[in-house]
Amino acid sequence: MEVTNPKYEHQGIHVIASIFTVDKGDLKVLLVKRKNEPFKNSWALTGGALYNDEDLEAGLSREIYEKTGLKNMEVKFSKVFGKKDRSPVMRMIAITYIGMIDASKVEIAKDTLKTSNAEWFKIDEVPSLAYDHNEIITEAIKTLKDEILKTDLLKVFFPKGFTLPELQKIYESILDKKLDRRNFRKKILNMDMITATEEEKTFEGKKKAKIYKFK
C-alpha cells in the first residue's frame, strides 16, 4: 500500500443500523428525517460517518444515541455496501447492522442536532430513502429472517418469558408466513435456545401454556 497514492484519499465509512420492532403483528423499521444535506428532509436509516478514532460498533452506538436517544442497543452485522457512488459527497463504504427493540418500552428522540423527526414505518410502507437505504433495508430483512431462525435476537420482547404461541406469532410476523404449530414447536425446542420454567400463563385463549425463557 502506497499511502501517498491519491487514489486512497477522500474515502470514509458509514455505520448504519436497521432497527426493527414488531407492533400488533406488523414488522416495522425505525426511520429518521435528515436536517442536513445531502438528502435534507429525506427519511433515512439510523447511522452516519465513522470517526477515525472509533471502532465500528462504538461509532454505531454513538450515531444511534445522537439520532434516536437509544442506548446500549444490541446489534448484529448484516452486510457491506460499497458502490463507489453511493454517496454524493465522497466514497463511503457502508457497514450495516440489524437490531430489535420493544418499541412500547422505549422513547425515541424526535428532534436532534441532525434529525427533525423519527417514526416507525411498516415494511411495506417505507418511502424512498436517502442514499441506498432502501436497498439496505431489503438486505437487513433477509438478515433478520436468517438470524431469528438460529439466534435469540427476539429476547428483547420477552424479558419475563414467553409461551410458544407468543413466540410463534412474532416469527410469523417477521417471516411473513403462517407456521404449523407442531412443526414450529419441534424446531424451536430442537434449536436448544430456550428453556422451560415452572410457570404458566394464557395467551389469546383460555388454556394455559408453559412459560419459556431464552437461555
Residue frames relative to the residue before (quaternion, step in Angstrom):
aa qw qx qy qz dx dy dz
M 1.0000 0.0000 0.0000 0.0000 0.00 0.00 0.00
E 0.1895 -0.7700 0.6020 0.0939 3.54 -0.80 1.05
V 0.3067 -0.8108 0.4672 0.1742 3.58 -0.11 1.29
T 0.6507 0.5170 -0.3208 0.4543 3.59 1.19 -0.38
N 0.4645 0.6800 -0.4468 0.3496 3.59 1.26 -0.13
P 0.4384 -0.7288 0.4579 0.2589 3.63 -0.62 1.06
K 0.5752 0.5995 -0.3847 0.4021 3.60 1.19 -0.37
Y 0.6226 0.5259 -0.3471 0.4640 3.59 1.25 -0.19
E 0.5911 0.6229 -0.3559 0.3686 3.58 1.21 -0.37
H 0.8386 0.2600 -0.1745 0.4457 3.52 -1.43 0.30
Q 0.4961 0.5885 -0.4778 0.4234 3.52 0.79 1.09
G 0.0317 -0.8078 0.5886 0.0025 3.55 -1.11 0.65
I 0.3909 -0.7007 0.5491 0.2337 3.54 -1.36 -0.06
H 0.2053 -0.7279 0.6420 0.1260 3.54 -1.06 0.89
V 0.1208 -0.7344 0.6591 0.1083 3.58 -1.13 0.69
I 0.0158 -0.8387 0.5358 -0.0965 3.57 -0.53 1.24
A 0.1476 -0.7970 0.5824 0.0620 3.56 -0.96 0.90
S 0.2188 -0.6961 0.6671 0.1499 3.53 -1.12 0.84
I 0.0921 -0.8166 0.5699 0.0018 3.57 -0.27 1.31
F 0.1163 -0.8298 0.5458 0.0056 3.55 -0.56 1.22
T 0.0194 -0.7437 0.6650 0.0657 3.50 -1.38 0.34
V 0.2965 -0.6982 0.6049 0.2423 3.55 -1.35 0.13
D 0.0218 -0.8084 0.5858 -0.0534 3.56 -0.67 1.16
K 0.8334 -0.1426 0.0443 0.5321 3.57 -0.52 1.25
G 0.7570 -0.4025 0.1922 0.4776 3.54 0.94 0.92
D 0.6451 0.5065 -0.3209 0.4736 3.60 1.27 -0.08
L 0.3555 -0.6976 0.5801 0.2247 3.56 -0.99 0.86
K 0.0197 -0.8089 0.5864 -0.0372 3.58 -0.77 1.07
V 0.2310 -0.7517 0.6034 0.1320 3.54 -1.27 0.54
L 0.4272 -0.7081 0.5078 0.2414 3.56 -1.05 0.79
L 0.0424 -0.7910 0.6102 -0.0093 3.55 -0.85 1.06
V 0.1943 -0.7610 0.6077 0.1178 3.56 -1.18 0.63
K 0.3656 -0.7179 0.5473 0.2268 3.58 -1.15 0.62
R 0.3995 -0.7575 0.4759 0.2005 3.55 -0.70 1.15
K 0.3388 -0.7320 0.5568 0.1984 3.57 -1.12 0.77
N 0.7789 0.3660 -0.1445 0.4883 3.55 1.10 -0.76
E 0.5302 -0.5760 0.5108 0.3552 3.52 -1.35 0.31
P 0.5499 -0.1761 -0.8148 -0.0516 1.52 -2.20 1.18
F 0.7907 0.3100 -0.2519 0.4640 3.56 -1.31 0.37
K 0.1268 0.8085 -0.5578 0.1386 3.58 0.97 0.85
N 0.8348 0.1594 -0.1831 0.4942 3.57 -1.04 0.98
S 0.5298 0.6000 -0.4260 0.4217 3.59 1.23 0.27
W 0.4787 -0.6248 0.5279 0.3189 3.55 -1.23 0.51
A 0.0097 0.7985 -0.5998 0.0495 3.56 -1.10 0.71
L 0.5617 -0.5393 0.4895 0.3925 3.52 -1.33 0.16
T 0.5765 -0.5807 0.4443 0.3646 3.56 -1.27 0.29
G 0.4969 0.6390 -0.4815 0.3360 3.56 -0.82 0.97
G 0.0069 -0.7989 0.6013 0.0053 3.52 -1.31 -0.13
A 0.7426 -0.4161 0.2948 0.4342 3.54 -1.31 -0.25
L 0.4244 -0.6966 0.5330 0.2247 3.53 -1.08 0.88
Y 0.3892 -0.6845 0.5618 0.2539 3.58 -0.99 0.85
N 0.5405 -0.6635 0.4103 0.3149 3.58 -1.07 0.67
D 0.6714 0.4406 -0.3191 0.5033 3.60 1.25 0.08
E 0.6055 0.5574 -0.3481 0.4489 3.58 1.26 0.38
D 0.4172 -0.6117 0.5980 0.3070 3.51 -1.29 0.50
L 0.7043 -0.5022 0.2942 0.4065 3.57 -1.19 0.51
E 0.7535 0.3984 -0.2395 0.4649 3.60 0.61 -1.08
A 0.5753 0.5549 -0.3846 0.4617 3.61 1.17 -0.43
G 0.6637 0.4941 -0.2975 0.4764 3.55 0.98 -0.84
L 0.6381 0.5161 -0.3272 0.4684 3.57 1.02 -0.76
S 0.6363 0.5263 -0.3301 0.4574 3.60 0.95 -0.83
R 0.6377 0.5199 -0.3225 0.4680 3.58 1.00 -0.82
E 0.6727 0.5011 -0.2988 0.4551 3.59 0.87 -0.95
I 0.6443 0.5170 -0.3236 0.4615 3.59 0.94 -0.86
Y 0.6761 0.4867 -0.2998 0.4649 3.59 0.90 -0.87
E 0.6737 0.5127 -0.3061 0.4353 3.59 0.88 -0.95
K 0.7907 0.3537 -0.1650 0.4716 3.60 0.98 -0.78
T 0.7847 0.2519 -0.1652 0.5418 3.61 1.23 -0.18
G 0.4437 -0.6900 0.4617 0.3374 3.59 1.16 -0.50
L 0.5274 0.6440 -0.4027 0.3806 3.59 1.29 -0.03
K 0.1487 -0.7904 0.5916 0.0567 3.55 -1.04 0.87
N 0.8621 0.1994 -0.1131 0.4519 3.52 -1.37 0.37
M 0.2776 0.7670 -0.5299 0.2321 3.57 0.95 0.83
E 0.3394 -0.7211 0.5703 0.1992 3.54 -0.97 0.94
V 0.0278 -0.8138 0.5796 -0.0319 3.57 -0.72 1.06
K 0.2028 -0.7515 0.6136 0.1330 3.52 -1.31 0.40
F 0.5663 -0.6176 0.4326 0.3327 3.54 -1.04 0.83
S 0.2045 -0.7799 0.5818 0.1074 3.56 -1.07 0.79
K 0.7543 -0.3143 0.2759 0.5060 3.60 0.32 -1.22
V 0.3815 -0.6799 0.5733 0.2520 3.55 -1.36 0.31
F 0.1245 -0.7685 0.6249 0.0587 3.57 -1.01 0.91
G 0.0015 0.8755 -0.4779 0.0710 3.56 -0.51 1.15
K 0.2789 0.7589 -0.5488 0.2123 3.63 1.07 0.45
K 0.5252 -0.6984 0.3911 0.2887 3.55 -0.79 1.05
D 0.7548 0.3617 -0.2041 0.5078 3.60 1.18 -0.50
R 0.3343 0.7745 -0.4902 0.2193 3.63 1.15 0.41
S 0.7371 0.2441 -0.1940 0.5996 3.59 1.27 -0.26
P 0.4213 -0.7169 0.4920 0.2579 3.62 -0.92 0.82
V 0.6061 0.5875 -0.3457 0.4099 3.61 1.23 -0.26
M 0.7461 -0.2264 0.2130 0.5887 3.55 0.83 -1.06
R 0.6672 -0.4631 0.3697 0.4515 3.57 -1.26 0.10
M 0.0527 0.7995 -0.5926 0.0831 3.59 -0.63 1.16
I 0.2402 -0.7417 0.6131 0.1272 3.55 -0.75 1.11
A 0.2131 -0.7873 0.5657 0.1214 3.61 -0.87 0.90
I 0.1391 -0.7444 0.6504 0.0601 3.55 -0.84 1.11
T 0.0873 -0.8548 0.5115 -0.0021 3.59 -0.39 1.20
Y 0.1559 -0.7777 0.6082 0.0298 3.51 -1.23 0.75
I 0.2513 -0.7191 0.6126 0.2108 3.53 -1.36 0.16
G 0.0131 -0.7816 0.6234 0.0148 3.53 -1.25 0.52
M 0.2231 -0.7545 0.6014 0.1385 3.56 -1.23 0.50
I 0.0422 0.7821 -0.6216 0.0109 3.58 -1.05 0.78
D 0.4482 -0.6269 0.5563 0.3108 3.53 -1.30 0.37
A 0.3240 -0.8044 0.4653 0.1777 3.57 -0.12 1.31
S 0.6278 0.5599 -0.3395 0.4208 3.59 1.14 -0.54
K 0.7324 0.4227 -0.2233 0.4848 3.57 1.23 -0.35
V 0.7062 0.3822 -0.2652 0.5337 3.59 1.24 0.19
E 0.2848 -0.7277 0.5939 0.1910 3.55 -1.26 0.43
I 0.2509 -0.7876 0.5515 0.1127 3.55 -0.68 1.14
A 0.4437 -0.6752 0.5201 0.2770 3.59 -0.92 0.91
K 0.2980 -0.7861 0.5223 0.1432 3.56 -0.79 1.05
D 0.7929 0.1721 -0.0603 0.5814 3.59 1.12 -0.64
T 0.0752 0.7952 -0.5941 0.0952 3.58 -0.56 1.17
L 0.7560 -0.3714 0.2697 0.4667 3.56 -1.28 -0.08
K 0.8141 0.2493 -0.1031 0.5142 3.59 1.00 -0.80
T 0.7400 0.3329 -0.2207 0.5411 3.60 1.26 -0.02
S 0.2953 -0.7740 0.5384 0.1541 3.56 -1.12 0.70
N 0.7957 0.0494 -0.0396 0.6024 3.58 1.26 -0.10
A 0.0627 -0.7598 0.6440 0.0630 3.54 -1.35 0.28
E 0.0692 0.8051 -0.5813 0.0954 3.57 -0.83 1.00
W 0.4198 -0.6527 0.5657 0.2788 3.52 -1.34 0.43
F 0.1001 -0.7994 0.5919 0.0235 3.58 -0.85 1.00
K 0.4787 -0.6189 0.5363 0.3166 3.54 -1.07 0.78
I 0.6163 -0.5933 0.3751 0.3571 3.55 -1.05 0.78
D 0.7326 0.4078 -0.2483 0.4851 3.58 0.98 -0.75
E 0.6855 0.4337 -0.2904 0.5077 3.60 1.28 0.20
V 0.3464 0.7436 -0.4996 0.2784 3.61 1.20 0.40
P 0.3589 -0.7479 0.5124 0.2218 3.64 -0.76 0.97
S 0.6668 -0.4266 0.3851 0.4744 3.55 -1.30 -0.18
L 0.2003 -0.8328 0.5136 0.0511 3.57 -0.67 1.16
A 0.6497 -0.4973 0.4108 0.4023 3.53 -1.36 0.23
Y 0.8281 0.1872 -0.1574 0.5044 3.52 -1.32 0.50
D 0.6836 -0.4149 0.3608 0.4800 3.57 -0.96 -0.98
H 0.2367 0.8388 -0.4707 0.1372 3.56 1.17 0.56
N 0.5662 0.5629 -0.4023 0.4480 3.62 1.13 -0.37
E 0.6499 0.4998 -0.3038 0.4853 3.55 1.01 -0.83
I 0.6341 0.5347 -0.3279 0.4523 3.58 1.02 -0.80
I 0.6406 0.5162 -0.3281 0.4643 3.61 0.97 -0.81
T 0.6270 0.5468 -0.3395 0.4389 3.58 0.93 -0.86
E 0.6953 0.4497 -0.2699 0.4914 3.57 0.90 -0.91
A 0.6177 0.5552 -0.3447 0.4375 3.59 1.07 -0.71
I 0.6322 0.5222 -0.3321 0.4661 3.59 1.01 -0.75
K 0.6236 0.5242 -0.3364 0.4724 3.58 1.03 -0.73
T 0.6516 0.5029 -0.3080 0.4772 3.58 0.99 -0.84
L 0.6372 0.5396 -0.3197 0.4479 3.56 0.97 -0.91
K 0.6704 0.5013 -0.3006 0.4571 3.58 0.86 -0.94
D 0.6555 0.4979 -0.3079 0.4772 3.57 1.05 -0.74
E 0.6832 0.5136 -0.2917 0.4294 3.58 0.91 -0.93
I 0.6772 0.4954 -0.3253 0.4359 3.62 0.90 -0.76
L 0.6371 0.5264 -0.3301 0.4562 3.58 1.24 -0.30
K 0.8024 0.2523 -0.1399 0.5225 3.58 1.22 -0.17
T 0.7499 0.3183 -0.2060 0.5422 3.62 1.25 -0.07
D 0.5419 -0.6139 0.4715 0.3273 3.55 -1.38 0.06
L 0.1378 0.8451 -0.5056 0.1057 3.58 1.11 0.70
L 0.6903 0.4999 -0.2784 0.4428 3.60 1.09 -0.65
K 0.4079 0.7472 -0.4607 0.2510 3.61 1.21 -0.03
V 0.5341 0.6430 -0.3984 0.3775 3.60 1.18 -0.47
F 0.6730 0.5043 -0.2931 0.4548 3.60 1.12 -0.61
F 0.7938 0.3175 -0.1251 0.5034 3.57 1.18 -0.48
P 0.0261 0.8364 -0.5470 0.0233 3.63 0.60 1.02
K 0.7471 0.3603 -0.2074 0.5187 3.59 1.16 -0.54
G 0.6754 -0.4862 0.2937 0.4703 3.56 1.23 0.30
F 0.1912 -0.7846 0.5868 0.0585 3.56 -1.30 0.28
T 0.3948 -0.6414 0.5843 0.3021 3.51 -1.33 0.27
L 0.6242 -0.5501 0.3872 0.3972 3.58 -1.17 0.40
P 0.6186 0.5237 -0.3700 0.4541 3.66 1.00 -0.57
E 0.6142 0.5358 -0.3461 0.4646 3.61 1.07 -0.69
L 0.6775 0.4957 -0.2869 0.4615 3.54 0.87 -1.01
Q 0.6422 0.5322 -0.3235 0.4468 3.57 0.96 -0.85
K 0.6330 0.5460 -0.3413 0.4298 3.59 0.96 -0.79
I 0.6696 0.4728 -0.3066 0.4839 3.62 0.96 -0.78
Y 0.6087 0.5379 -0.3538 0.4637 3.59 1.00 -0.75
E 0.6726 0.5010 -0.3028 0.4527 3.58 0.88 -0.91
S 0.6306 0.5353 -0.3334 0.4523 3.58 1.05 -0.74
I 0.7124 0.4529 -0.2601 0.4687 3.57 0.88 -0.95
L 0.7162 0.4322 -0.2526 0.4862 3.59 0.95 -0.85
D 0.3017 -0.7918 0.4748 0.2380 3.56 1.36 -0.30
K 0.6850 0.3865 -0.3318 0.5209 3.56 0.83 1.02
K 0.5202 -0.6216 0.4895 0.3215 3.54 -1.26 0.51
L 0.2034 -0.7807 0.5837 0.0913 3.54 -1.07 0.83
D 0.4922 -0.6393 0.5006 0.3138 3.54 -1.07 0.72
R 0.5182 -0.6885 0.4094 0.2996 3.56 -0.73 1.08
R 0.6972 0.4756 -0.2900 0.4513 3.59 0.81 -0.94
N 0.6646 0.4978 -0.3063 0.4654 3.57 0.95 -0.87
F 0.6304 0.5297 -0.3345 0.4584 3.58 1.02 -0.79
R 0.6562 0.5186 -0.3106 0.4516 3.57 0.86 -0.96
K 0.6713 0.5050 -0.2974 0.4537 3.56 0.89 -0.95
K 0.6745 0.5047 -0.2986 0.4485 3.58 0.90 -0.95
I 0.6714 0.5052 -0.3038 0.4491 3.60 0.89 -0.94
L 0.6788 0.4846 -0.2988 0.4638 3.58 0.89 -0.89
N 0.6627 0.5075 -0.3053 0.4584 3.60 1.06 -0.70
M 0.5929 0.5794 -0.3634 0.4250 3.59 1.21 -0.42
D 0.2960 -0.8016 0.4739 0.2127 3.59 1.28 -0.29
M 0.4157 0.7067 -0.4662 0.3322 3.59 1.05 0.81
I 0.7754 0.3137 -0.1480 0.5276 3.56 1.16 -0.58
T 0.1761 -0.7681 0.6067 0.1043 3.52 -1.27 0.43
A 0.4697 -0.6914 0.4787 0.2687 3.57 -1.04 0.81
T 0.2599 -0.7239 0.6145 0.1756 3.55 -1.22 0.60
E 0.5940 -0.5628 0.4315 0.3799 3.56 -1.29 -0.06
E 0.6002 0.5958 -0.3422 0.4096 3.58 1.28 -0.08
E 0.1474 -0.7636 0.6215 0.0943 3.54 -1.33 0.40
K 0.0415 0.7782 -0.6266 -0.0071 3.56 -1.28 0.37
T 0.4804 -0.6488 0.5020 0.3104 3.55 -1.28 0.28
F 0.0210 -0.7775 0.6285 0.0091 3.54 -1.20 0.62
E 0.8430 -0.1222 0.0294 0.5230 3.55 -0.60 1.22
G 0.7664 0.2379 -0.1948 0.5640 3.55 0.89 0.91
K 0.5910 -0.5904 0.4220 0.3522 3.56 -1.29 -0.11
K 0.6351 0.5473 -0.3281 0.4352 3.57 1.16 -0.50
K 0.4019 -0.7210 0.5114 0.2391 3.55 -0.87 0.97
A 0.1488 -0.7766 0.6083 0.0693 3.54 -1.17 0.71
K 0.5889 -0.5965 0.4228 0.3444 3.55 -1.17 0.65
I 0.3519 -0.7191 0.5631 0.2048 3.56 -1.11 0.77
Y 0.1398 -0.7758 0.6135 0.0461 3.55 -0.97 0.98
K 0.1522 -0.7473 0.6327 0.1346 3.52 -1.37 0.24
F 0.5213 -0.5971 0.4943 0.3569 3.56 -1.21 0.51
K 0.4912 -0.6617 0.4770 0.3055 3.56 -1.02 0.81
